[in-house]
């Protein structure tokens, strides 16, 4: 492997008695898009701020191009942070905001203006907005200004602290694509912190999942989604049924009390007890089961999601609610009260540890 | 949080003492609540001001025999010494403001951004404490300290240095007094303004390559400008009207507006000239201070999140 751009080495941080980051280590290759994801309080933002130099770590090291940057003040570090609330200067115009980093570097005024225009076209920001204060811009426009301001002085590493969290859903998807396109176009290294695994998976080359100051798993989005290391990572996406199971004696068979049935699972890591993770879209609802894993229940409710329907199935005998997601075009539709079978293939569910 | 006088509520009977849903007293109660303050302000501030205003255009100081004249004002405009006293006051007050800001801004910045919440409260309390003490006592303290055989000179003599005579009668003391008395006041509005600057903005400025000084110059000062303006207005108007500290610390060596007023109202017993001199002073202060207060929306400064 090449020399990593960023190395986080046994980073540890404590706020008073409270440990925020527990000896975490990971590398980022040049040009990668890394998503750091975890629930609030998992230490992801602290990690980001330590890299930016806004918080001094208790111990551990941060290296960029193999050189420790911990002794450098924030302005000397080759990374730039896009803040959660964007931190645009309200008393300056958009143009002045964008020119601020250049001004700090001592770039001549005419050159600054040229850079500002280039950045605007890069992030697709109309020139007419340059003379306005940020307060008069829409949420999406402010987002672009913050991105442009951080990129304008050509940092090696762009740090993003949940920049999309305050944006409404529709616009968020659009900006997410913009961010991904931008990354592809300029080839810079992005470190993106978010609490949404969906967001991290859709954007990143590699995802770092954190919880309670520790890294649970590092992997490609596909690995994180298909082979979560434990129940927490598996559940984090929010689309999985989590069912407690124990080995049934037979190879690959597990007994699940909540299903009132035993199930066949290919992917089980030889665990004695654990949890069956069953993604909602992997379950098929049918009146006549064809696959070995099937349970019977009554449709409790249905939620129309536009292109698909989510069913909540109350299982016979146990009353456990199973979530199932069906494409509208592919399957017959059911109504609350219908008695149906939920079935899935043995390579669909996986067994994970707690 | 200000009393919403402009808050029209159609359908609510004007006299009804109903407390509407949002817990704001009904209109009639509102007026009753401000009545005591309004009464005190009227009797003790507004009426005397009106009397001074009338005197300034009068030939006699008998209120029943007022005869209109502009002579009191003409006398001031034609008097070189009086005009130079105004000029002196403007210059000395301007110097006072500059020195007060040089002291107050870094202090306010430090308190607001480098101290813990507890330490902030403690420091503010320390700054307020001397204000409870009489201005005369504080100024006389300095006088005793600086006298020929005062503590300062005794200390100089004790380490073998020559005594400095006449410290208390030097011209610059006319700045020292007001600076000492007033420099704490601008700290408060500047402190509030700086506290309201979100930390992220300062972090962002540092992250984007700003040195400490550049962050202060490009972000802290512009964003704290309303506080700085109010603080300056406070220090300026207080030092402009100062008479006590200059008399105690410099005697008659520097002639300021305060000395002039004291002379007219006291020695000369010429209340008409004194009134005209006061009116000129007040009008000048209004011209300086009102634009500042109009520019700064005080309410916005005092409320958090007034950044947008």
Interface residues (C-beta under 8 A of the other chain):
Chain A: X52 X53 X54 X73 X74 X75 X80 X81 X83 X84 X85 X87 X89 X90 X91 X92 X100 X101 X103 X104 X105 X135 X149 X150 X153
Chain B: X198 X200 X201 X203 X204 X205 X206 X207 X208 X209 X210 X211 X214 X218 X219 X222 X223 X307 X308
